[in-house]
Amino acid sequence: MTDITRTDDKPGLGAQLWGAVKGALVEEDPVAATRRAKLQGGRAPADAQEPAPMPAAASASAPMSAMAATLLAQVLERPTAYTALTEKLEPLEGIVLDERTRYQAAYALIRNSRSVEQLVQAIDMQHVQALEDEKTRFAAQLQDKERGEIGTRAQELQVLDARMDAAARQIATLRDETEARIAQIEASVARDRERQALLAREVEDKRQELAAVQRQFDAASGTVTQALTTAKATLLRHLG
């Protein structure tokens, strides 16, 4: 039996991951915190809604960030041979304490339809590929955010630059006219300068924010890659 994971019709991290990522710059998203706590074997916040159960064997030994937990949940969302095993492992967590015994017991429930090779291939060919798809999708989303949040401000800066240049030429032409007229133009330029400085600060702040999000995503991607590598090593150690 072959499990097939399709990613072309699956929604990306979208608002779910981006909202958790952007919110994590200020405070941790409660849903992401719940998932992260479940992956780390901890307790979810009392007021957070319980998300869908996370595969027990997917947790990494190192603590996961909120973004990594959300990303891992997305990567393991589609059913595969590997997730079939984790579904059997999960109810055994509090019953069978020995990890090797627990893996063997869970595998005994699916061995008629799944081989160990299929489990390993599910990680290598489906879940790792799902992670690559999310990385590509996130990069495109980041570009959209940059165009939406920086592009309009950059365009306004260009308009203001051109307007200020025109005002400077106008002042030179009108300098021989009344002092009152010159004062009016200079006041307008001063307002433009103030707005220009404000926009320049906002553009820089947005660039730093997006750079921080990119760093967080790279770290989360590395964490999930390590988690998948650890899961594969565990399968091979106990079932190979």
ChimeraX commands (.cxc) that place a marker at each C-alpha (Angstrom):
marker #1 position 0.00,0.00,0.00 radius 0.5
marker #1 position 1.43,3.34,-1.00 radius 0.5
marker #1 position 0.51,6.59,0.74 radius 0.5
marker #1 position 0.50,9.63,-1.52 radius 0.5
marker #1 position 0.79,13.17,-0.22 radius 0.5
marker #1 position -0.33,15.96,-2.53 radius 0.5
marker #1 position 0.86,19.48,-1.88 radius 0.5
marker #1 position -0.44,21.32,-4.95 radius 0.5
marker #1 position -3.97,21.63,-3.58 radius 0.5
marker #1 position -2.99,22.09,0.07 radius 0.5
marker #1 position -3.14,25.60,1.50 radius 0.5
marker #1 position 0.25,26.84,2.64 radius 0.5
marker #1 position 1.05,28.14,6.05 radius 0.5
marker #1 position -0.81,31.26,5.00 radius 0.5
marker #1 position -2.43,33.40,7.64 radius 0.5
marker #1 position -1.97,30.61,10.22 radius 0.5
marker #1 position 1.84,30.62,10.12 radius 0.5
marker #1 position 2.31,34.27,9.16 radius 0.5
marker #1 position 0.03,35.39,11.99 radius 0.5
marker #1 position 1.92,33.23,14.47 radius 0.5
marker #1 position 5.26,34.44,13.12 radius 0.5
marker #1 position 4.38,38.13,13.21 radius 0.5
marker #1 position 2.71,37.80,16.61 radius 0.5
marker #1 position 5.75,35.97,17.96 radius 0.5
marker #1 position 7.75,39.20,17.58 radius 0.5
marker #1 position 5.60,40.59,20.40 radius 0.5
marker #1 position 4.03,37.59,22.13 radius 0.5
marker #1 position 3.56,33.91,21.36 radius 0.5
marker #1 position 0.42,32.86,19.52 radius 0.5
marker #1 position -1.68,30.67,21.89 radius 0.5
marker #1 position -2.45,28.00,19.27 radius 0.5
marker #1 position 1.21,27.76,18.29 radius 0.5
marker #1 position 2.14,27.64,21.99 radius 0.5
marker #1 position -0.24,24.72,22.50 radius 0.5
marker #1 position 1.26,22.80,19.62 radius 0.5
marker #1 position 4.80,23.55,20.77 radius 0.5
marker #1 position 4.00,22.40,24.30 radius 0.5
marker #1 position 2.55,19.14,22.95 radius 0.5
marker #1 position 5.61,18.50,20.81 radius 0.5
marker #1 position 7.91,19.14,23.80 radius 0.5
marker #1 position 5.90,16.97,26.14 radius 0.5
marker #1 position 4.82,19.96,28.19 radius 0.5
marker #1 position 1.42,21.26,29.23 radius 0.5
marker #1 position -0.56,23.58,26.96 radius 0.5
marker #1 position -1.80,26.92,28.33 radius 0.5
marker #1 position -5.03,26.48,30.30 radius 0.5
marker #1 position -7.00,28.99,28.24 radius 0.5
marker #1 position -5.78,27.79,24.84 radius 0.5
marker #1 position -8.03,25.69,22.64 radius 0.5
marker #1 position -6.66,22.15,22.21 radius 0.5
marker #1 position -5.40,21.71,18.62 radius 0.5
marker #1 position -5.37,18.48,16.63 radius 0.5
marker #1 position -3.12,15.88,18.31 radius 0.5
marker #1 position 0.49,16.03,17.15 radius 0.5
marker #1 position 2.18,12.71,16.18 radius 0.5
marker #1 position 4.09,11.50,19.23 radius 0.5
marker #1 position 7.10,10.27,17.28 radius 0.5
marker #1 position 7.54,13.58,15.49 radius 0.5
marker #1 position 8.80,15.49,18.51 radius 0.5
marker #1 position 12.47,16.46,18.57 radius 0.5
marker #1 position 14.65,16.29,21.63 radius 0.5
marker #1 position 15.50,19.99,21.43 radius 0.5
marker #1 position 12.77,22.50,22.33 radius 0.5
marker #1 position 10.84,23.83,19.35 radius 0.5
marker #1 position 9.88,27.41,18.75 radius 0.5
marker #1 position 6.24,28.30,18.14 radius 0.5
marker #1 position 6.97,28.68,14.43 radius 0.5
marker #1 position 8.74,25.32,14.21 radius 0.5
marker #1 position 5.85,23.56,15.96 radius 0.5
marker #1 position 3.34,25.13,13.55 radius 0.5
marker #1 position 5.53,24.28,10.57 radius 0.5
marker #1 position 6.00,20.68,11.72 radius 0.5
marker #1 position 2.24,20.26,12.15 radius 0.5
marker #1 position 1.77,21.48,8.56 radius 0.5
marker #1 position 4.49,19.17,7.22 radius 0.5
marker #1 position 2.88,16.15,8.94 radius 0.5
marker #1 position -0.69,17.17,8.08 radius 0.5
marker #1 position -1.23,14.77,5.16 radius 0.5
marker #1 position -1.65,11.02,5.90 radius 0.5
marker #1 position 1.35,8.86,4.98 radius 0.5
marker #1 position 2.81,5.54,6.07 radius 0.5
marker #1 position 4.74,7.42,8.74 radius 0.5
marker #1 position 1.71,9.25,10.15 radius 0.5
marker #1 position -0.12,5.93,10.22 radius 0.5
marker #1 position 2.57,4.73,12.62 radius 0.5
marker #1 position 2.43,7.87,14.75 radius 0.5
marker #1 position -1.34,7.51,15.09 radius 0.5
marker #1 position -0.76,4.08,16.64 radius 0.5
marker #1 position 2.13,5.34,18.78 radius 0.5
marker #1 position 0.21,8.18,20.38 radius 0.5
marker #1 position -2.24,6.19,22.55 radius 0.5
marker #1 position 0.67,4.00,23.73 radius 0.5
marker #1 position 2.66,6.96,25.14 radius 0.5
marker #1 position 1.33,6.66,28.69 radius 0.5
marker #1 position 1.02,2.85,28.62 radius 0.5
marker #1 position 4.27,1.50,27.16 radius 0.5
marker #1 position 7.17,3.40,28.69 radius 0.5
marker #1 position 9.98,1.65,26.84 radius 0.5
marker #1 position 10.44,3.42,23.50 radius 0.5
marker #1 position 11.59,0.38,21.53 radius 0.5
marker #1 position 8.70,-1.73,22.81 radius 0.5
marker #1 position 6.27,1.07,22.07 radius 0.5
marker #1 position 7.50,1.38,18.47 radius 0.5
marker #1 position 7.35,-2.37,17.94 radius 0.5
marker #1 position 3.82,-2.55,19.39 radius 0.5
marker #1 position 2.63,0.31,17.19 radius 0.5
marker #1 position 4.26,-1.16,14.11 radius 0.5
marker #1 position 2.65,-4.54,14.78 radius 0.5
marker #1 position -0.73,-2.86,14.23 radius 0.5
marker #1 position 0.16,-1.65,10.72 radius 0.5
marker #1 position 2.80,-4.09,9.50 radius 0.5
marker #1 position 0.32,-5.87,7.21 radius 0.5
marker #1 position -0.07,-2.73,5.11 radius 0.5
marker #1 position 3.13,-0.76,5.78 radius 0.5
marker #1 position 6.77,-1.84,5.64 radius 0.5
marker #1 position 9.65,-0.19,7.52 radius 0.5
marker #1 position 11.00,0.90,4.15 radius 0.5
marker #1 position 7.70,2.66,3.43 radius 0.5
marker #1 position 7.88,4.46,6.77 radius 0.5
marker #1 position 11.37,5.75,6.02 radius 0.5
marker #1 position 10.40,6.67,2.46 radius 0.5
marker #1 position 7.40,8.60,3.76 radius 0.5
marker #1 position 9.73,10.86,5.72 radius 0.5
marker #1 position 12.35,11.19,2.97 radius 0.5
marker #1 position 10.05,11.55,-0.02 radius 0.5
marker #1 position 6.83,13.05,1.36 radius 0.5
marker #1 position 7.36,14.95,4.60 radius 0.5
marker #1 position 10.75,16.37,3.64 radius 0.5
marker #1 position 9.26,17.39,0.28 radius 0.5
marker #1 position 6.32,18.96,2.09 radius 0.5
marker #1 position 8.82,21.03,4.09 radius 0.5
marker #1 position 10.54,22.14,0.88 radius 0.5
marker #1 position 7.15,23.15,-0.56 radius 0.5
marker #1 position 6.40,25.23,2.54 radius 0.5
marker #1 position 9.80,26.92,2.34 radius 0.5
marker #1 position 9.11,27.90,-1.28 radius 0.5
marker #1 position 5.59,29.04,-0.42 radius 0.5
marker #1 position 6.83,31.07,2.55 radius 0.5
marker #1 position 9.50,32.80,0.44 radius 0.5
marker #1 position 6.83,33.88,-2.06 radius 0.5
marker #1 position 4.61,35.07,0.76 radius 0.5
marker #1 position 7.46,37.08,2.25 radius 0.5
marker #1 position 7.94,38.81,-1.10 radius 0.5
marker #1 position 4.24,39.67,-1.22 radius 0.5
marker #1 position 4.47,41.13,2.27 radius 0.5
marker #1 position 7.49,43.20,1.29 radius 0.5
marker #1 position 5.72,44.56,-1.77 radius 0.5
marker #1 position 2.59,45.33,0.24 radius 0.5
marker #1 position 4.18,46.88,3.32 radius 0.5
marker #1 position 7.30,48.55,1.87 radius 0.5
marker #1 position 6.47,49.13,-1.79 radius 0.5
marker #1 position 3.78,51.76,-1.24 radius 0.5
marker #1 position 5.93,53.66,1.24 radius 0.5
marker #1 position 8.92,53.56,-1.12 radius 0.5
marker #1 position 6.72,54.94,-3.90 radius 0.5
marker #1 position 5.53,57.74,-1.64 radius 0.5
marker #1 position 9.15,58.52,-0.77 radius 0.5
marker #1 position 9.92,58.90,-4.48 radius 0.5
marker #1 position 6.95,61.20,-4.91 radius 0.5
marker #1 position 8.07,63.29,-1.96 radius 0.5
marker #1 position 11.63,63.47,-3.27 radius 0.5
marker #1 position 10.40,64.73,-6.64 radius 0.5
marker #1 position 8.02,67.17,-4.97 radius 0.5
marker #1 position 10.77,68.54,-2.73 radius 0.5
marker #1 position 13.10,69.00,-5.72 radius 0.5
marker #1 position 10.37,70.91,-7.53 radius 0.5
marker #1 position 9.76,73.03,-4.42 radius 0.5
marker #1 position 13.46,73.88,-4.19 radius 0.5
marker #1 position 13.48,75.04,-7.82 radius 0.5
marker #1 position 10.32,77.02,-7.22 radius 0.5
marker #1 position 11.90,78.76,-4.24 radius 0.5
marker #1 position 14.90,79.74,-6.37 radius 0.5
marker #1 position 12.59,81.19,-9.04 radius 0.5
marker #1 position 10.37,83.04,-6.59 radius 0.5
marker #1 position 13.07,84.30,-4.23 radius 0.5
marker #1 position 12.85,87.75,-5.77 radius 0.5
marker #1 position 9.13,87.87,-5.07 radius 0.5
marker #1 position 7.49,88.49,-1.75 radius 0.5
marker #1 position 8.90,87.01,1.47 radius 0.5
marker #1 position 5.42,85.80,2.37 radius 0.5
marker #1 position 5.23,83.55,-0.70 radius 0.5
marker #1 position 8.66,82.05,0.05 radius 0.5
marker #1 position 7.63,81.38,3.64 radius 0.5
marker #1 position 4.58,79.44,2.49 radius 0.5
marker #1 position 6.62,77.21,0.21 radius 0.5
marker #1 position 9.29,76.59,2.85 radius 0.5
marker #1 position 6.62,75.59,5.34 radius 0.5
marker #1 position 5.29,73.05,2.83 radius 0.5
marker #1 position 8.78,71.66,2.31 radius 0.5
marker #1 position 9.25,71.36,6.07 radius 0.5
marker #1 position 6.11,69.25,6.30 radius 0.5
marker #1 position 7.37,67.06,3.47 radius 0.5
marker #1 position 10.72,66.64,5.21 radius 0.5
marker #1 position 8.99,65.55,8.39 radius 0.5
marker #1 position 6.88,63.03,6.49 radius 0.5
marker #1 position 9.93,61.81,4.56 radius 0.5
marker #1 position 11.84,61.16,7.80 radius 0.5
marker #1 position 8.86,59.31,9.25 radius 0.5
marker #1 position 8.48,57.14,6.16 radius 0.5
marker #1 position 12.20,56.40,6.06 radius 0.5
marker #1 position 12.05,55.18,9.66 radius 0.5
marker #1 position 8.98,53.06,8.92 radius 0.5
marker #1 position 10.66,51.47,5.88 radius 0.5
marker #1 position 13.74,50.61,7.94 radius 0.5
marker #1 position 11.61,49.19,10.76 radius 0.5
marker #1 position 9.66,47.03,8.29 radius 0.5
marker #1 position 12.86,45.76,6.69 radius 0.5
marker #1 position 14.22,44.78,10.09 radius 0.5
marker #1 position 10.92,43.10,10.99 radius 0.5
marker #1 position 10.87,41.06,7.78 radius 0.5
marker #1 position 14.53,40.14,8.22 radius 0.5
marker #1 position 13.73,38.92,11.75 radius 0.5
marker #1 position 10.84,36.83,10.41 radius 0.5
marker #1 position 13.14,35.31,7.78 radius 0.5
marker #1 position 15.68,34.40,10.46 radius 0.5
marker #1 position 12.96,32.82,12.59 radius 0.5
marker #1 position 11.68,30.82,9.64 radius 0.5
marker #1 position 15.19,29.61,8.77 radius 0.5
marker #1 position 15.69,28.51,12.38 radius 0.5
marker #1 position 12.30,26.77,12.41 radius 0.5
marker #1 position 13.06,25.04,9.12 radius 0.5
marker #1 position 16.34,23.77,10.54 radius 0.5
marker #1 position 14.57,22.52,13.67 radius 0.5
marker #1 position 11.97,20.61,11.64 radius 0.5
marker #1 position 14.67,19.13,9.42 radius 0.5
marker #1 position 16.44,17.88,12.54 radius 0.5
marker #1 position 13.13,16.52,13.89 radius 0.5
marker #1 position 12.51,14.55,10.71 radius 0.5
marker #1 position 16.09,13.25,10.70 radius 0.5
marker #1 position 15.72,12.17,14.34 radius 0.5
marker #1 position 12.41,10.45,13.58 radius 0.5
marker #1 position 13.97,8.51,10.74 radius 0.5
marker #1 position 16.92,7.48,12.88 radius 0.5
marker #1 position 14.53,6.31,15.59 radius 0.5
marker #1 position 12.54,4.22,13.11 radius 0.5
marker #1 position 15.68,2.59,11.78 radius 0.5
marker #1 position 17.01,1.97,15.30 radius 0.5
marker #1 position 13.86,0.32,16.58 radius 0.5
marker #1 position 12.32,-1.22,13.47 radius 0.5
marker #1 position 15.08,-1.51,10.94 radius 0.5
marker link #1:1,2 radius 0.2
marker link #1:2,3 radius 0.2
marker link #1:3,4 radius 0.2
marker link #1:4,5 radius 0.2
marker link #1:5,6 radius 0.2
marker link #1:6,7 radius 0.2
marker link #1:7,8 radius 0.2
marker link #1:8,9 radius 0.2
marker link #1:9,10 radius 0.2
marker link #1:10,11 radius 0.2
marker link #1:11,12 radius 0.2
marker link #1:12,13 radius 0.2
marker link #1:13,14 radius 0.2
marker link #1:14,15 radius 0.2
marker link #1:15,16 radius 0.2
marker link #1:16,17 radius 0.2
marker link #1:17,18 radius 0.2
marker link #1:18,19 radius 0.2
marker link #1:19,20 radius 0.2
marker link #1:20,21 radius 0.2
marker link #1:21,22 radius 0.2
marker link #1:22,23 radius 0.2
marker link #1:23,24 radius 0.2
marker link #1:24,25 radius 0.2
marker link #1:25,26 radius 0.2
marker link #1:26,27 radius 0.2
marker link #1:27,28 radius 0.2
marker link #1:28,29 radius 0.2
marker link #1:29,30 radius 0.2
marker link #1:30,31 radius 0.2
marker link #1:31,32 radius 0.2
marker link #1:32,33 radius 0.2
marker link #1:33,34 radius 0.2
marker link #1:34,35 radius 0.2
marker link #1:35,36 radius 0.2
marker link #1:36,37 radius 0.2
marker link #1:37,38 radius 0.2
marker link #1:38,39 radius 0.2
marker link #1:39,40 radius 0.2
marker link #1:40,41 radius 0.2
marker link #1:41,42 radius 0.2
marker link #1:42,43 radius 0.2
marker link #1:43,44 radius 0.2
marker link #1:44,45 radius 0.2
marker link #1:45,46 radius 0.2
marker link #1:46,47 radius 0.2
marker link #1:47,48 radius 0.2
marker link #1:48,49 radius 0.2
marker link #1:49,50 radius 0.2
marker link #1:50,51 radius 0.2
marker link #1:51,52 radius 0.2
marker link #1:52,53 radius 0.2
marker link #1:53,54 radius 0.2
marker link #1:54,55 radius 0.2
marker link #1:55,56 radius 0.2
marker link #1:56,57 radius 0.2
marker link #1:57,58 radius 0.2
marker link #1:58,59 radius 0.2
marker link #1:59,60 radius 0.2
marker link #1:60,61 radius 0.2
marker link #1:61,62 radius 0.2
marker link #1:62,63 radius 0.2
marker link #1:63,64 radius 0.2
marker link #1:64,65 radius 0.2
marker link #1:65,66 radius 0.2
marker link #1:66,67 radius 0.2
marker link #1:67,68 radius 0.2
marker link #1:68,69 radius 0.2
marker link #1:69,70 radius 0.2
marker link #1:70,71 radius 0.2
marker link #1:71,72 radius 0.2
marker link #1:72,73 radius 0.2
marker link #1:73,74 radius 0.2
marker link #1:74,75 radius 0.2
marker link #1:75,76 radius 0.2
marker link #1:76,77 radius 0.2
marker link #1:77,78 radius 0.2
marker link #1:78,79 radius 0.2
marker link #1:79,80 radius 0.2
marker link #1:80,81 radius 0.2
marker link #1:81,82 radius 0.2
marker link #1:82,83 radius 0.2
marker link #1:83,84 radius 0.2
marker link #1:84,85 radius 0.2
marker link #1:85,86 radius 0.2
marker link #1:86,87 radius 0.2
marker link #1:87,88 radius 0.2
marker link #1:88,89 radius 0.2
marker link #1:89,90 radius 0.2
marker link #1:90,91 radius 0.2
marker link #1:91,92 radius 0.2
marker link #1:92,93 radius 0.2
marker link #1:93,94 radius 0.2
marker link #1:94,95 radius 0.2
marker link #1:95,96 radius 0.2
marker link #1:96,97 radius 0.2
marker link #1:97,98 radius 0.2
marker link #1:98,99 radius 0.2
marker link #1:99,100 radius 0.2
marker link #1:100,101 radius 0.2
marker link #1:101,102 radius 0.2
marker link #1:102,103 radius 0.2
marker link #1:103,104 radius 0.2
marker link #1:104,105 radius 0.2
marker link #1:105,106 radius 0.2
marker link #1:106,107 radius 0.2
marker link #1:107,108 radius 0.2
marker link #1:108,109 radius 0.2
marker link #1:109,110 radius 0.2
marker link #1:110,111 radius 0.2
marker link #1:111,112 radius 0.2
marker link #1:112,113 radius 0.2
marker link #1:113,114 radius 0.2
marker link #1:114,115 radius 0.2
marker link #1:115,116 radius 0.2
marker link #1:116,117 radius 0.2
marker link #1:117,118 radius 0.2
marker link #1:118,119 radius 0.2
marker link #1:119,120 radius 0.2
marker link #1:120,121 radius 0.2
marker link #1:121,122 radius 0.2
marker link #1:122,123 radius 0.2
marker link #1:123,124 radius 0.2
marker link #1:124,125 radius 0.2
marker link #1:125,126 radius 0.2
marker link #1:126,127 radius 0.2
marker link #1:127,128 radius 0.2
marker link #1:128,129 radius 0.2
marker link #1:129,130 radius 0.2
marker link #1:130,131 radius 0.2
marker link #1:131,132 radius 0.2
marker link #1:132,133 radius 0.2
marker link #1:133,134 radius 0.2
marker link #1:134,135 radius 0.2
marker link #1:135,136 radius 0.2
marker link #1:136,137 radius 0.2
marker link #1:137,138 radius 0.2
marker link #1:138,139 radius 0.2
marker link #1:139,140 radius 0.2
marker link #1:140,141 radius 0.2
marker link #1:141,142 radius 0.2
marker link #1:142,143 radius 0.2
marker link #1:143,144 radius 0.2
marker link #1:144,145 radius 0.2
marker link #1:145,146 radius 0.2
marker link #1:146,147 radius 0.2
marker link #1:147,148 radius 0.2
marker link #1:148,149 radius 0.2
marker link #1:149,150 radius 0.2
marker link #1:150,151 radius 0.2
marker link #1:151,152 radius 0.2
marker link #1:152,153 radius 0.2
marker link #1:153,154 radius 0.2
marker link #1:154,155 radius 0.2
marker link #1:155,156 radius 0.2
marker link #1:156,157 radius 0.2
marker link #1:157,158 radius 0.2
marker link #1:158,159 radius 0.2
marker link #1:159,160 radius 0.2
marker link #1:160,161 radius 0.2
marker link #1:161,162 radius 0.2
marker link #1:162,163 radius 0.2
marker link #1:163,164 radius 0.2
marker link #1:164,165 radius 0.2
marker link #1:165,166 radius 0.2
marker link #1:166,167 radius 0.2
marker link #1:167,168 radius 0.2
marker link #1:168,169 radius 0.2
marker link #1:169,170 radius 0.2
marker link #1:170,171 radius 0.2
marker link #1:171,172 radius 0.2
marker link #1:172,173 radius 0.2
marker link #1:173,174 radius 0.2
marker link #1:174,175 radius 0.2
marker link #1:175,176 radius 0.2
marker link #1:176,177 radius 0.2
marker link #1:177,178 radius 0.2
marker link #1:178,179 radius 0.2
marker link #1:179,180 radius 0.2
marker link #1:180,181 radius 0.2
marker link #1:181,182 radius 0.2
marker link #1:182,183 radius 0.2
marker link #1:183,184 radius 0.2
marker link #1:184,185 radius 0.2
marker link #1:185,186 radius 0.2
marker link #1:186,187 radius 0.2
marker link #1:187,188 radius 0.2
marker link #1:188,189 radius 0.2
marker link #1:189,190 radius 0.2
marker link #1:190,191 radius 0.2
marker link #1:191,192 radius 0.2
marker link #1:192,193 radius 0.2
marker link #1:193,194 radius 0.2
marker link #1:194,195 radius 0.2
marker link #1:195,196 radius 0.2
marker link #1:196,197 radius 0.2
marker link #1:197,198 radius 0.2
marker link #1:198,199 radius 0.2
marker link #1:199,200 radius 0.2
marker link #1:200,201 radius 0.2
marker link #1:201,202 radius 0.2
marker link #1:202,203 radius 0.2
marker link #1:203,204 radius 0.2
marker link #1:204,205 radius 0.2
marker link #1:205,206 radius 0.2
marker link #1:206,207 radius 0.2
marker link #1:207,208 radius 0.2
marker link #1:208,209 radius 0.2
marker link #1:209,210 radius 0.2
marker link #1:210,211 radius 0.2
marker link #1:211,212 radius 0.2
marker link #1:212,213 radius 0.2
marker link #1:213,214 radius 0.2
marker link #1:214,215 radius 0.2
marker link #1:215,216 radius 0.2
marker link #1:216,217 radius 0.2
marker link #1:217,218 radius 0.2
marker link #1:218,219 radius 0.2
marker link #1:219,220 radius 0.2
marker link #1:220,221 radius 0.2
marker link #1:221,222 radius 0.2
marker link #1:222,223 radius 0.2
marker link #1:223,224 radius 0.2
marker link #1:224,225 radius 0.2
marker link #1:225,226 radius 0.2
marker link #1:226,227 radius 0.2
marker link #1:227,228 radius 0.2
marker link #1:228,229 radius 0.2
marker link #1:229,230 radius 0.2
marker link #1:230,231 radius 0.2
marker link #1:231,232 radius 0.2
marker link #1:232,233 radius 0.2
marker link #1:233,234 radius 0.2
marker link #1:234,235 radius 0.2
marker link #1:235,236 radius 0.2
marker link #1:236,237 radius 0.2
marker link #1:237,238 radius 0.2
marker link #1:238,239 radius 0.2
marker link #1:239,240 radius 0.2
view
